């Protein structure tokens, strides 16, 4: 597919010369005779590089350049300024406004080709890097979230130091350790991958972020890196789908392949403020969430081992729900390791809960 060059020049002779030269080199060409038309073409077409005259009636080249560089997701498109104005001040203004190069008229075709190729090479490297980052982040973020993050971060692909308010989810698979001890490693990994395929899809389809796999469980967050008002509703809907749909489907796969008895899972939810971003060394980074909200969610998940029912959520999560389900049922105040005060917990009526007396406060 031919790359597309946008020419913006009020001189008809210059436009025709540039078009003929570029089409001979295999480019598709869009031509505008003024700045307003250039911006319209840029919005309508997929443009790979822009050749922009400085002096044009109405909207001049520098104003057009500033509009282009301010366009979301388009600041990386190379812009080469071409003008008969050979003044240092004009060149400096173009560079400061984000121009990638500058050529005086009359232009040298050989130099023009070289500058165009250099600009396209820079854009190609940029596009490849963003595609690589997109593929990496799509492994634990929904596609639309990745697109939004990349658009907002532009050339700075770091996701660090963000304070968010959301809901954190921890899960654990019950009975899988015994399953693993009796079977060959390749079968264990195959089963884990099958389980994670199911549960990961549930997180991503509800707009959550799959932060990390932890043994046979995982950590997920709703409301980061993109904040959403209904983070608690999304998290609870995901937990319900995992228990009611995804886990039974995984157990059916285990039974149909003669791999033994059903397994169960525990899910802990907690809502509140937390920090999110990339952590690690210069050579290896990972996206994570951190804070008391995260630690408490982990502790709540571990309580599903002693309190009947696969899903437990904190009072903070219940309060954050915009659409509380009718089957929410209080568990009571429960001592949580690492916290001075007890945490009031809730579960779902569809998952009967038996609270041990030693675990609750009156």
C-alpha positions as CSV (number, residue, x, y, z in Angstrom):
1,X,0.0,0.0,0.0
2,X,1.4,3.4,-1.0
3,X,2.4,5.9,1.7
4,X,0.5,9.1,1.5
5,X,2.1,12.6,1.4
6,X,0.1,15.7,2.1
7,X,1.3,18.8,0.2
8,X,0.1,22.2,1.4
9,X,1.3,25.1,-0.9
10,X,-0.6,28.0,-2.4
11,X,1.8,28.0,-5.5
12,X,0.2,25.9,-8.1
13,X,3.5,25.3,-10.0
14,X,5.2,24.1,-6.8
15,X,2.3,21.8,-6.0
16,X,2.4,20.2,-9.5
17,X,6.2,19.8,-9.3
18,X,6.0,18.1,-5.9
19,X,3.1,15.9,-6.9
20,X,4.8,14.7,-10.1
21,X,8.1,14.0,-8.2
22,X,6.4,12.1,-5.4
23,X,4.1,10.1,-7.6
24,X,7.1,9.0,-9.7
25,X,8.6,7.7,-6.4
26,X,5.4,5.7,-5.7
27,X,3.7,7.9,-3.1
28,X,0.0,8.7,-3.0
29,X,-0.5,12.5,-2.9
30,X,-3.1,14.8,-1.4
31,X,-2.7,18.5,-2.3
32,X,-4.1,21.6,-0.6
33,X,-3.8,25.2,-1.8
34,X,-4.3,26.7,1.7
35,X,-4.0,25.9,5.4
36,X,-7.7,25.3,6.0
37,X,-7.9,22.8,3.2
38,X,-4.7,21.1,4.5
39,X,-6.2,20.5,7.9
40,X,-9.4,19.2,6.4
41,X,-7.4,16.7,4.3
42,X,-5.3,15.7,7.3
43,X,-8.5,14.9,9.2
44,X,-10.1,12.9,6.4
45,X,-7.1,10.9,5.1
46,X,-4.4,8.7,6.7
47,X,-1.3,10.9,6.2
48,X,2.2,9.6,6.6
49,X,4.2,12.8,6.0
50,X,3.4,16.5,5.4
51,X,5.2,19.0,3.1
52,X,4.1,22.4,4.3
53,X,4.7,25.8,2.8
54,X,5.1,28.6,5.4
55,X,3.5,31.6,3.5
56,X,-0.1,30.8,2.6
57,X,-3.2,33.0,2.6
58,X,-5.5,32.8,5.6
59,X,-4.0,30.2,7.8
60,X,-0.2,30.2,7.4
61,X,2.1,27.2,7.5
62,X,3.3,27.7,11.1
63,X,-0.3,27.9,12.3
64,X,-1.1,24.7,10.4
65,X,1.9,23.0,11.9
66,X,0.8,23.9,15.4
67,X,-2.7,22.5,14.7
68,X,-1.1,19.2,13.4
69,X,1.2,18.8,16.3
70,X,-1.7,19.4,18.8
71,X,-3.9,16.7,17.1
72,X,-4.3,13.7,19.4
73,X,-2.4,10.7,18.1
74,X,-0.9,12.6,15.2
75,X,2.1,14.5,16.7
76,X,4.5,11.8,15.4
77,X,3.6,12.5,11.7
78,X,6.7,14.1,10.2
79,X,6.3,17.6,8.9
80,X,8.8,19.2,6.5
81,X,8.5,22.9,5.9
82,X,9.2,24.2,2.4
83,X,9.3,27.9,1.7
84,X,11.0,30.6,-0.2
85,X,11.3,32.5,3.0
86,X,14.9,32.0,4.0
87,X,15.0,33.8,7.4
88,X,16.5,32.4,10.5
89,X,13.6,33.6,12.6
90,X,11.1,31.6,10.4
91,X,13.2,28.4,10.6
92,X,13.5,28.7,14.4
93,X,9.7,29.2,14.7
94,X,9.1,26.1,12.6
95,X,11.5,24.0,14.7
96,X,10.1,25.2,18.0
97,X,6.5,24.4,16.7
98,X,7.6,20.8,16.1
99,X,8.7,20.7,12.4
100,X,10.9,17.8,11.6
101,X,12.9,19.5,8.9
102,X,13.1,22.6,6.7
103,X,13.9,23.1,3.0
104,X,14.2,26.4,1.1
105,X,12.7,26.9,-2.3
106,X,13.7,26.2,-5.0
107,X,14.1,22.7,-3.5
108,X,16.7,20.1,-4.6
109,X,14.8,16.9,-5.5
110,X,17.6,14.7,-4.3
111,X,17.8,16.4,-0.9
112,X,13.9,16.4,-0.7
113,X,13.9,12.6,-1.2
114,X,16.5,12.1,1.5
115,X,14.6,14.3,4.0
116,X,11.3,12.5,3.2
117,X,13.0,9.1,3.7
118,X,14.5,10.2,6.9
119,X,11.1,11.4,8.2
120,X,9.4,8.2,7.2
121,X,12.1,6.1,8.8
122,X,11.6,8.0,12.1
123,X,7.8,7.5,11.9
124,X,8.2,3.8,11.1
125,X,10.4,3.3,14.2
126,X,7.8,5.2,16.3
127,X,4.9,3.1,14.9
128,X,6.8,-0.2,15.5
129,X,7.6,0.8,19.1
130,X,4.0,1.8,19.8
131,X,2.7,-1.4,18.2
132,X,5.1,-3.4,20.4
133,X,3.9,-1.6,23.5
134,X,0.3,-2.0,22.5
135,X,0.8,-5.8,22.1
136,X,2.5,-6.0,25.5
137,X,-0.2,-4.0,27.4
138,X,-3.0,-5.8,25.6
139,X,-2.0,-9.0,27.5
140,X,-3.4,-7.5,30.7
141,X,-5.5,-4.5,29.6
142,X,-8.6,-4.3,27.4
143,X,-7.8,-3.0,23.9
144,X,-9.8,0.2,24.3
145,X,-8.0,1.0,27.5
146,X,-4.6,0.5,25.9
147,X,-5.6,2.8,23.0
148,X,-6.7,5.5,25.4
149,X,-3.5,5.2,27.5
150,X,-1.2,5.4,24.5
151,X,-3.1,8.4,23.2
152,X,-2.8,10.2,26.5
153,X,0.8,9.3,27.1
154,X,1.9,10.1,23.5
155,X,5.7,9.6,23.3
156,X,6.0,9.0,27.0
157,X,5.0,5.3,27.3
158,X,5.6,5.1,31.0
159,X,2.6,4.4,33.3
160,X,3.9,5.5,36.7
161,X,3.0,7.4,39.8
162,X,-0.7,7.4,39.3
163,X,-3.1,7.7,42.3
164,X,-6.4,6.0,41.6
165,X,-9.6,5.0,43.3
166,X,-10.9,1.7,42.3
167,X,-11.5,-1.9,43.2
168,X,-8.8,-4.6,43.6
169,X,-9.5,-8.3,43.1
170,X,-7.4,-11.3,44.4
171,X,-8.3,-14.8,43.5
172,X,-7.0,-18.3,44.4
173,X,-7.7,-21.7,43.0
174,X,-8.6,-24.3,45.7
175,X,-7.5,-27.9,45.3
176,X,-5.1,-27.2,42.5
177,X,-2.0,-28.0,44.5
178,X,-3.2,-31.6,45.1
179,X,-4.0,-31.8,41.4
180,X,-0.5,-30.6,40.5
181,X,1.3,-33.1,42.7
182,X,-0.3,-36.1,40.9
183,X,0.2,-35.0,37.3
184,X,3.1,-34.3,34.9
185,X,4.3,-30.7,34.6
186,X,3.1,-30.3,31.0
187,X,-0.4,-31.3,32.0
188,X,-0.4,-28.9,35.0
189,X,0.7,-26.0,32.8
190,X,-1.9,-26.9,30.2
191,X,-4.7,-26.9,32.8
192,X,-3.5,-23.6,34.3
193,X,-3.4,-22.0,30.9
194,X,-7.0,-23.2,30.3
195,X,-8.1,-21.8,33.6
196,X,-6.4,-18.4,33.0
197,X,-7.8,-18.2,29.6
198,X,-11.3,-18.3,31.1
199,X,-10.7,-16.0,34.0
200,X,-8.6,-13.5,32.1
201,X,-11.3,-13.0,29.5
202,X,-13.8,-12.3,32.2
203,X,-11.6,-9.5,33.6
204,X,-10.9,-7.9,30.3
205,X,-14.4,-8.1,29.0
206,X,-15.6,-6.2,32.1
207,X,-13.0,-3.5,31.6
208,X,-10.6,-4.6,34.3
209,X,-6.8,-4.7,34.3
210,X,-5.1,-8.0,34.8
211,X,-2.1,-6.9,36.9
212,X,-0.3,-10.2,37.6
213,X,-0.6,-13.9,37.8
214,X,0.3,-15.3,41.2
215,X,0.8,-19.1,41.3
216,X,-2.7,-20.4,40.4
217,X,-4.4,-17.1,41.2
218,X,-4.1,-13.5,40.0
219,X,-4.3,-9.8,41.0
220,X,-6.7,-7.6,39.0
221,X,-7.8,-3.9,39.3
222,X,-10.8,-2.1,38.1
223,X,-10.4,1.7,37.7
224,X,-6.7,1.8,36.8
225,X,-5.0,3.0,34.7
226,X,-8.3,4.5,33.4
227,X,-10.6,5.6,36.2
228,X,-14.2,4.6,35.9
229,X,-17.1,5.4,38.2
230,X,-18.5,1.9,38.3
231,X,-15.3,0.0,39.2
232,X,-17.0,-1.9,42.1
233,X,-19.9,-3.0,39.9
234,X,-17.4,-4.2,37.2
235,X,-15.4,-6.1,39.8
236,X,-18.4,-7.8,41.4
237,X,-19.9,-8.7,38.0
238,X,-16.5,-10.3,37.0
239,X,-16.4,-12.3,40.3
240,X,-19.9,-13.6,39.8
241,X,-19.2,-14.6,36.2
242,X,-16.0,-16.4,37.3
243,X,-17.8,-18.4,39.9
244,X,-21.1,-19.0,38.0
245,X,-19.8,-19.5,34.5
246,X,-16.1,-19.7,34.0
247,X,-15.2,-22.0,36.9
248,X,-17.9,-24.6,36.0
249,X,-16.8,-24.5,32.4
250,X,-13.2,-25.2,33.5
251,X,-14.3,-28.0,35.8
252,X,-16.3,-29.6,32.9
253,X,-13.1,-29.5,30.9
254,X,-11.3,-31.3,33.8
255,X,-14.0,-34.0,34.0
256,X,-14.2,-34.5,30.2
257,X,-10.5,-35.1,30.0
258,X,-10.5,-37.5,33.0
259,X,-8.4,-35.2,35.1
260,X,-10.1,-35.6,38.4
261,X,-12.5,-33.9,40.7
262,X,-13.7,-30.3,40.5
263,X,-11.7,-27.4,41.9
264,X,-13.1,-24.3,43.6
265,X,-11.9,-20.7,43.9
266,X,-11.9,-17.8,46.4
267,X,-12.3,-14.2,45.4
268,X,-11.6,-11.1,47.6
269,X,-12.7,-7.6,46.6
270,X,-11.7,-4.3,48.3
271,X,-12.2,-0.7,47.1
272,X,-10.3,2.5,47.8
273,X,-7.3,4.5,46.8
274,X,-4.1,2.9,45.6
275,X,-1.0,3.7,43.5
276,X,-0.5,2.2,40.1
277,X,2.3,2.2,37.5
278,X,5.4,0.6,36.2
279,X,8.0,-0.7,38.6
280,X,11.3,-2.5,38.1
281,X,14.7,-1.9,36.6
282,X,15.7,-0.3,33.3
283,X,15.8,-3.7,31.7
284,X,12.6,-5.2,33.1
285,X,9.4,-3.4,34.1
286,X,6.0,-4.6,35.1
287,X,2.7,-2.8,35.8
288,X,1.5,-3.1,39.3
289,X,-0.8,-1.6,42.0
290,X,0.3,-0.9,45.5
291,X,-1.2,0.3,48.8
292,X,-3.3,-0.7,51.8
293,X,-6.4,-1.2,49.6
294,X,-4.4,-3.9,47.7
295,X,-3.1,-5.6,50.8
296,X,-6.5,-5.7,52.4
297,X,-8.0,-7.3,49.2
298,X,-5.4,-10.0,49.5
299,X,-6.3,-10.7,53.1
300,X,-10.0,-10.8,52.3
301,X,-9.4,-13.4,49.6
302,X,-7.5,-15.6,52.1
303,X,-10.6,-15.5,54.4
304,X,-12.6,-17.4,51.8
305,X,-10.7,-20.4,53.0
306,X,-12.3,-20.2,56.5
307,X,-15.5,-18.4,55.7
308,X,-17.9,-20.3,53.5
309,X,-18.6,-18.9,50.1
310,X,-16.3,-18.1,47.2
311,X,-16.8,-14.3,47.0
312,X,-16.1,-11.8,49.8
313,X,-16.2,-8.1,49.5
314,X,-15.5,-5.3,51.9
315,X,-17.9,-2.7,53.2
316,X,-15.8,-0.2,51.1
317,X,-16.7,-2.2,47.9
318,X,-20.3,-2.5,48.9
319,X,-20.5,1.3,49.4
320,X,-18.8,1.9,46.1
321,X,-21.4,-0.1,44.2
322,X,-23.6,2.1,42.0
323,X,-26.1,-0.8,41.4
324,X,-26.0,-3.1,44.5
325,X,-27.4,-6.5,43.6
326,X,-30.4,-7.8,45.6
327,X,-28.6,-10.9,46.8
328,X,-25.9,-9.1,48.8
329,X,-25.7,-10.5,52.4
330,X,-23.7,-9.2,55.4
331,X,-21.1,-11.6,56.9
332,X,-20.2,-9.4,59.8
333,X,-17.0,-7.8,61.1
334,X,-14.0,-10.0,60.6
335,X,-10.5,-9.7,62.0
336,X,-8.1,-9.2,59.1
337,X,-4.4,-9.9,59.5
338,X,-2.3,-6.8,59.5
339,X,-5.1,-4.4,60.4
340,X,-5.9,-3.0,63.8
341,X,-9.6,-2.8,63.2
342,X,-12.0,-5.4,61.9
343,X,-13.3,-5.2,58.4
344,X,-17.0,-5.6,57.7
345,X,-17.5,-8.2,54.9
346,X,-20.3,-9.0,52.5
347,X,-21.0,-12.0,50.3
348,X,-23.7,-13.0,47.8
349,X,-26.8,-14.9,48.8
350,X,-26.1,-17.4,46.0
351,X,-22.9,-18.3,47.9
352,X,-24.1,-19.2,51.5
353,X,-21.6,-18.1,54.1
354,X,-20.9,-19.7,57.4
355,X,-18.8,-17.4,59.7
356,X,-16.7,-19.0,62.4
357,X,-17.2,-17.4,65.8
358,X,-13.4,-16.9,66.3
359,X,-13.3,-14.9,63.1
360,X,-15.9,-12.3,63.9
361,X,-16.7,-9.5,66.3
362,X,-20.2,-9.3,67.8
